[in-house]
Amino acid sequence: MTAFDDAALEAGRLLFAGPIAFERGVAKLADLPPGDVPEVAFAGRSNVGKSSLINALTNRRALARASAEPGRTRELNYFRIGETLRLVDLPGYGYARAPKTEIARWTALMRDFLRGRAELKRVFLLIDARHGLKDSDLEIAASLDAAAVNHQIVLTKADKISGPALAARIAETGAALARRPAAHPEVLATSAETGAGIPALRATIAALCRAV
């Protein structure tokens, strides 16, 4: 794992220390906000902990709605980070308690967004550290590769497994990424509950903003 220096960690902290607010929910591509700042998106299976991670990342308790019900996020939820960045909470894929037509609608919306958003600098693909990569995760990664969308694995719920098991999970996930042309090679391990890995994720996002 990259060892971020104090300056990088401070840049990440400052990025998320200012005004942060929900901007809009997008149900169709015509309603996307203007592409005036960089964007990073969070994708993952239903109930992987996307909303909880966004809340921890932004140091807000309820910025993103966390729910025990799979498939609660059914739009592209945009959050504005000052004048510098937008975060996008994508609909969860995999199991969801919703009509099949509704699942198909928001799945198509997500795929169309990922293929055509020039301002999108990276997709963080969230994986439950306890379970590792599933077939549905690999399908999403393959579609990101096909669209040449830069993506990076973020393990969630890292506090739920032992240190040796987490190290093994990071290693096996990294090995799977090595074969993917659009994948960032580093795997980040995080916990929304303990805050582990959150400063590194903030620093990673701040670096993407500076690279624009």
N, C-alpha and C positions, 0 to 999 in steps of 0.2 A: 504494500500500500504506500502511496506517495506520502512522504513526510512534509507537510506544508510548513513553511516558515512563519514566523510571527506576523510578518507583513501581509502574507496571503490570508491568514486566519483573520486578521483584523479587517482586511478588505471585505471578507465574507460577512463578518459581524456587522460592519457599517452598512452594507447593502440592505440588510434586513432590519436595520435599526430605525429606519424612517417610516413615513406613512405607507401603510399597506391596506388595501381594501378589495373586496369583491367588486369586479367591474361589470360583468354580464355573463349570462348563460346563453350559449349559442346552440340553436337547434337546427340551423341550416347554414351553409357556407356563406350565403349572402349577408348574414348578420355578423360576420367576423369583424373584429375591430381593425382600425387602420394599422398597417405594418410600419409603425414609426419607431418602435423599439425592439430589441431582441426578445425572443420568446424561448422558454424551455417548457417541456411538457412532461407530465408524469402518467405513465401507463402501467397497467398491471391487471392481474386477475381480480375478479370481484372478491372483496374482503381481504385483499393483500395488505391493506393499511395505507392507501394513498392519502386519504383525507387526514388521518392521524399524522402522517409524516409531514404533510404541508403545514399543519398546525404547529408542529414542533419546529420546522424549518423557519417559519415566520414568527415564532414565539407568540402565537395567538391561540387561545383556547378553543375557539369555535369559528375560525375563519372559514375553514372547509367543514362541511357536515360529515361527521363520522357516524356510521350506522352499522348495526349488526346484521342488517338485511342486505344480502348480496344484490348488486345491481341498482343501488339507490341513485348513483350518479348517472343521469340519462342525457346530459348535454355536455358540451365543452364548456367547462366553468373557468372563466378568466379572472385572474387576480392581478391587480396593478401594484407593482413594487416601485413606489415613487415615480420618477420620470425616467427610470433606467431599464425596467424589465417588466415582462409579463410572465406569470406562471399559468399553465393550463392544466387543469385536472380533467383527464380524459375518462370517458365511461369505462367501467371495468368490463373485461371480457371473460368468457367462461360462464359458469352458472349464474343465473339471475332469476329472481321471482318477478317475471314480467311476461306479457304475451310475446309469442315468437315474432310477430310482426314488429313490435316495439324494439325487441332486441336486435332484429335485422336492421331497423332504421338507424339506431344509434351506432351500431357496428359499422355500417356503411359510411355514416358521417365521420367517424373517427378515421377510417381508412382513407377517405377522400382528403381529409385535413392533412394527414401525415404525408400524402403524396404531393401536395401542392402549396405548402406554406413556406415561402422563401425566408421569412424572418425566424423560422424555427431553427435554433442553433443546436439543440440536442434533445433527444427523448430519453428520459430516465425510466428504464424498464424495471419495475419493482418486482422482486421475487421474495417469497416467504423463505427466510433462512432455514426454517425447519423442514421444508419440503423440496427445495431446489427447483430447477427448471422442469416445467411440464411441457407436454406436446403443444398446448395452446400458446405458451410463451415462445417456443421455438418457431411457431407459425408467424407470430407477430414480428419476431426478430428477422425472419426470412423476408417478410414484406417490407420491413425497414431497409434491409440490405438491397432489395430490388428497387426501392425508391431512392437509394443513396442517402438515407437519412441517418445522420450520426446518432448513435445510441449507446447508452452505458447502463450496465446492471447495477442496481442498488438493492442489496439484501435488506429486508425489513425484519423486525422482531428478532434481532440478533441476540437480545437478552434471554430469549427462550431456549437457547441451546448452549451447551458447554463450550469452553474455549477451543479445545481440540476439534470438536465437531464443527465449529464455525470455521476454523482454519481449513479443514478439509472441504467444507462447502465452498469457500472462496476459491480454493485451488481447482476444484472440479468445474466450477462455473467459469473461471478464467480460461481453462483448457477448452471449454466449449466455445468461448468467444474467439479464440485464436483462429478459428476457421471462418469467421464472419467479416467481410470486407468493410462494412460500415460501423463496426462495433469498436468503441473505445476499449482498450485492453484492461483498464483497471476496474476492479470490482470494489464497490464501496459497501461496507456493512454498517447498518444503522439501527437505532432503537428509538422510536418516538417516546417510549416510556422512560428510559434512562438518559436520553440525550446523546448516547454514544454515536459517534460518526456524524453528528449534525454539523459541527464546525467544519469538517472536511467537505461535506456536501455544499455548504454555503461558500466555502473558498473555491470549490470547483465551478460553481455557477458564476461567482464574481469574475473568475478568470475568463469565462466565456463572454461576459459582457465587455471586458477590456479588450478582447480579441477582435471585436467588431470594427 
